[in-house]
Amino acid sequence: MSLTKKQQQIIATILDKIYAERPISRIDIAKHTGITPATVSSVTADLIQNKHIEELGETKEQLKAGRKKILLDIPKRQYYYIGSEISQSRFTFVLTDNTGEVIYKKKMSNSTTLSTNSVEDYIDALSSFIEEIEQNVEAIGVSLPGHYNQENPDYILTNNPCWKTFDLKKLKQSFSVPIYFENNVNAMALAKRLLSDEIHSDNFIYFHVGHGMHYSYMFKKQLYSKDNFLIGEIGHTIVNPDGELCECGKYGCLQTYASETWLMKKAKLLHEKSSSTFLREFTNDANALTLDQLLDASELGDRAVTALLHQATKYLAVSLTNLNMMIDAKKVFVHGKLFKNKQLINLLREHLAAKPLLQGFEHKQEISIESYDSFNGAVGGVAVALTYHLIAFPS
């Protein structure tokens, strides 16, 4: 039986609420969504029959007298999804169940035999991953190093020329399983809301520092203005008008100080020009330097490298302080390999604590440093597949 658009929206709202706040009772779903209790009961009965949700039993924490609430949750290992991330340095893949629990994962790094800019190499890598797993999957979600434009869905929307010929249409046509695409930071924000153990129905920001920089804003349970691709481009906000020329044409953009790409660019110059840098102890080839080696050099006491990282942290703190005064978000999740370094985490917190707010408006957003893992983006891909295949468009 085909569903009307209104029926799809109701099912999507209920499933979204359960994923984001599980376990949750029918009466709480009705109260928080405005859907009638009768409709919630009818829809959840169908979802239980199709094994998308399950009853856990009565809550043990009810304080008021009366009939106890029956809690609903997502059952494990009922359906399976593949999540993946495409980046400049690697392809990552995960197989998870419908709760986001990772069952199997694989990483393939850029090399002489594999180009992460080649859609043909990605198709081969994904095909190989599918052959290695035993489960049939419902859908595949891919986190992209740029934006996915519904009006031009065949290619990644990005200023980075290396992705201009990455043919998404060819990728989709190469597999019979449905494939869905989303910006990698949007994907990780979706995963934070739907697949983490914490409840994130309130507004929050997911701030990613990587090769580029971007933030996603979860506003009233939705990605805020995700079709306006300028929203979230925090890397191209100006933090120093007298700074270096960014590729966007402006001077002193945040990413010229704090992105991995620009930090490595400056590290290579140090390697080539400075006779006292510890970076030369790691490799004789400046082009072979990694961000991990940059972090290690700072911990060993390399003053020039430490100055670079401290400057990056200072400008990140400035940007986070500015966001606090412009966006209504209770929490900001900061994510990136840069913050594997505990000294930089402490320095960021010191800068944020030292920034005074307007008197009488002292409320500050809570800053949480996300644990970095190279598979975070791939898990975000799973959230994309769940969102667009199951929740947003229920079958």
N, C-alpha and C positions, 0 to 999 in steps of 0.2 A: 504494500500500500504506500503510495506516495504521500509525502508530508507537505503541508502548506508552509509558507515562509514563517508564519506566526508559530506554528508547531515546532519548526526547527529552532527558532529563537528560544522557545521555552525549554526545549531539551538541552540546548547549548548552555543556557543560563544555569540550569540545575547541575549539569555535569561539571561546568566550570566551578561552581560553588563547592561541590564535593571535592574536586581535585585540590582546590586552593585551601580549603579549611577542614579537610578530613581529619578525624571522623566528625560528622555533623548529623544532627537529627532532621527529620522531615519538617518538624514545626519551626526549627531555626532557619531552614532553607526558605520556607514560606514567609517568615517574618522579615528576613533580610533581602529577599528578592521581590516581594510584592505579589508573587504567584499564589493563587489560592491553595489552601491545604489539600483540597480534593484533587486538584491538578497535579500537585507535587506527588501525592500518593499514587496516582495513576501512572505518571511518567516513571517514577522510581521503581514501580512494580515491573514495567517493561524493561528497564535497565538491569534489574536483578535477573530477570529471565534470560537476558542476553549476556549475562556474566560481565557486564561493565562495572557494576557495583555489587556490594553485598551488605547484609545486615550483620552487625557485630554483637547486638544484644543491648540490654538496658545500660544506660549510663550509671556510674557509681558515684557521681559527684553532684547529683541534683540536690539542691538545698530546699526548694519549695515542696510542700506536700502535694500529693496527687499522683497521677499516672506517670511513671518514669519514661523519659525519652528513649527511643530506639535509635541507636547510632548507625550511620551508613558510612561505608569506607570503600576503597578500591581494592579488589582482590588481586593478589599477586599471580604472576605467571599464567594469565588468561589469554593475553595477546602479546605480540612481539613487534618491535619497531627497530629500525636502523637509524642511527644519528651519525652525522659526519660533519667535519669542518674542513674547508679548503683555505689554506693560508700560503703565504710566500715561502715558508720553510718546510711545510709538511701537509700530508693528508692524514686525518685521524678518523677512525670509525669505531662505533660502539653498537653492540646488540643489547637491547634492554627489554624488560617486560613492560606491561602497561602502567607500572608504577614508577618507571624510570630506573629500576635496579639494574646495574650494569652486569651482564652475564659474560660478555666477551668483548675485548677491545684490541685494536691494532693501530699502529702508527707507521707511516711510511714517509721518510724524510727526503727532501730534495737532494738529488745526486746526479752523477753523470749518466745514470740509466733511467732516471725518473725526473721529469720536469713537472713541478707543481703548477705551472702556468698552462699545461697542456690538457685539454679536455679529453683527448684520447687516452693519455696516461691515467687520468682520473677514472674514466670508464673502465679501464683494465683493472685498476686497483679496487674499485667497488665490486666488479665482477668476481675478482679473486676473494674478496671478503665474504660475499654471498655464498660462494662455493664452500667456504670453510665452516659455515654455521649450519646447524641442522634444522632450526625452526623456520617455518613459513612466516613471513613478516607481512603486516598489514600495510605499512607505508614506510617511506624513507624521507627524512628531513635533513636538509643540507644548510649549514651555516656558511654564509658567503662573506668574502672580504670586501664588501660593498653593499649596495642596495639592490633589492629586487623590485623592478618597476612593472606593474601589471600592464601598463600601456606599451611597454617594449620588453616583453618577457623573455626574449631569446638571449640576452646578454646581461652581464653584471653592470650595474650603473656605478661607475667609479672614475676618478681622475687618474688612477694608476694605469698606465698604458699596457702593463703586462697582462691585464685581464680583459683587454678589449676584444680579443678573439675567442674567449672562453665560451663556447656555444652551449647554452643551457637547453636549447631546443633539442639539439643532438643528444645531449645527456638524457633527457626525459624519454626520447624515442628509443633509447638503447635498452630500456627495462620495461617489463610488464607491470611491475609494482608502482603504485602512485608515488611521485616524488614532489616534495614541496620545498620551497626556497624562502630564506629570510636572512636579513642582515645578521651577522654573527653576534653583535651586542644585543640586538633585540631578542635573538634566540636565547641567549644566556639569561636575559631578564625574564623571559617566559618560563625557563626552567627553574629560576629562583622562586617564582610564584607558584608553579604547578607541581614541581617535583621535589622541593626541599621539605625537610621536616618542620620548618618554621611556617607560621601563618603570615601571609603577605597580601592580604586583601587591601590593606591601606596603601596610600600612595608611597612609592619609593623610586629611587634613582639607581640605575646600574651604570657605574662609571668605569669604562675599560681603558687601560693604558697598554698598548701593544705596538705593533709596527706603525699603526695610526692610532687615533684617539677618538672615542665616541662615547656618548652616554645615552641611555634609553630611560624614558620616564614612564613608569606604570601609574596611570591616573584613572581612578575609579574602575579598576580591574581591566583596563585596556591600555595598550601601548599608545601613548599620546601622540597624535598627529604623525603617525608613522609613514604616511604618504607624502608628507612635506619633508623632503630629504635634507633640507638645511637644518631642521630641528635635530639637535644632538651633536652637531659637528663642533664639539667643544675644542678640538684641536686647532680650529681656525679662528678662535677668539684671540684678540690681541692682549698680551700681558706685558709687553714692552715695546712701545712704538718706535724705539730706537734700536730694536733688535735686528736679527738677520732676516734676509729676504726669504719668505716661504714660497713654495711652488705655486701657491694660490695667488701670488702677486702682492700680498700684504707683507708688512714688516712686523716681526716680533710675535708671531703666532705661538700659542702654547706648545704646539707639537714640535716647533723648532728647538724647544728646551727639554721637553719631557718624553717625546715618543721614542720608542726603541730605535727606529730608523735614524733619527737625528743624533741620538746618543752614540750609536755605533759609528756614524759618520765622523763625529768629533773624536771618538776613541781611536779611529784609524789615523787621524791627523796626529794625535798624541804619540801613537806608536811610531809613526814615521819621523816626527820632528824632535821628540824628547828622548834624551839619552838616559834619563833617570826613571822613566816609567816602568812599573812592574809588568806592564802588558807584554813587553818583549820576552819576559820569562815564560809566557804561555805558548807563544808561537812566533816564528820569524816572519810570517806572512800576515800583514795587517788586514788583508781581506778575509782571513780565516778566523778573525776574532769573533767571540760570541758574547752575548749579554751576561751569561753566567761568569765568564772570565772577567768582565768589567766589574761585576759585583764582588768577585773574589779579590780583585786588585784593590778595591776600596777597603775591604776588610783587612788586607795586608798592610794598609797604611799609605797607599799611593795618593799623594795629596791632590794631584791634578784630577785624577778620576773621582776622588771624593768630592771635590769642588763641583764637578759636572753633575754628580748625582744629587748633591745638596741643593744646587740651583734648580734642578728639575723638581725636587720635592717642594721647594719654596713656592714655585709658580703653580704647582698642582694645588697647594693649600690656598693660594689666592683664588684660584678658580672655584674650588669647593666652597669657600666663604661667599663668593659672589652668587653661586647657585642657591645658597641658603636664603638669600634675600630676594630671589626671583621666582623660585619654584616651591610650591607647597608639597614637601615630601618629608615624611617622618624619619626616613632612614636613607642613607646613601651607602651602597655597597661598592667598594673600590676594588678593582680586579686587575691584576697584571703581574707578570714575572718580576717586575721591578721590586715588588713588595714581598718577595721571598726573603729580602734583607731586613732583619728585625731593626737594625739601626735606622733605616729609612722609615719604617713604620713609626718608630718612636719620634723621629724628627717631624714627620707629618703631623702627628698628634700635638707636638709642642707648638708648631706653627698655627694649627687650628685653635688651640687653647688661648693663644696670645692675641688673636684677632678680636677686638672688642666689637660688639654689636650696639645698635642704637639703644640708649637708655629707655627702659620700659618695654623693649622688644628683645629680651635676652634669650628667647627660645632658639636653641641650636639643633640642627638635624643630627641624629646619631650617625656617626661614621663607623662602618664595619669593614675591616679588611678581609676580603674573600680569600680563602685558601686557593692558591694557584695550582692548577693541574693542566697539562697539555691537552687533556680530553674534555675540559669544561665546554668548549665550543661544540664538540660532538654530542655531548649530553643535551646541549641547547638544541641541536638538530632534532633530537627525540621529542622535545617539547614542541617544536615546530610541527612535526608529523602528527602528534597527538592533537594539537590545537586545530590544524586545518583539515585533518582527516576524520577525527572523531568528534571533537567538541564543537567546532564552528560549523561543520557540515555533517551532522549525524546521519548515518544510513539507517 
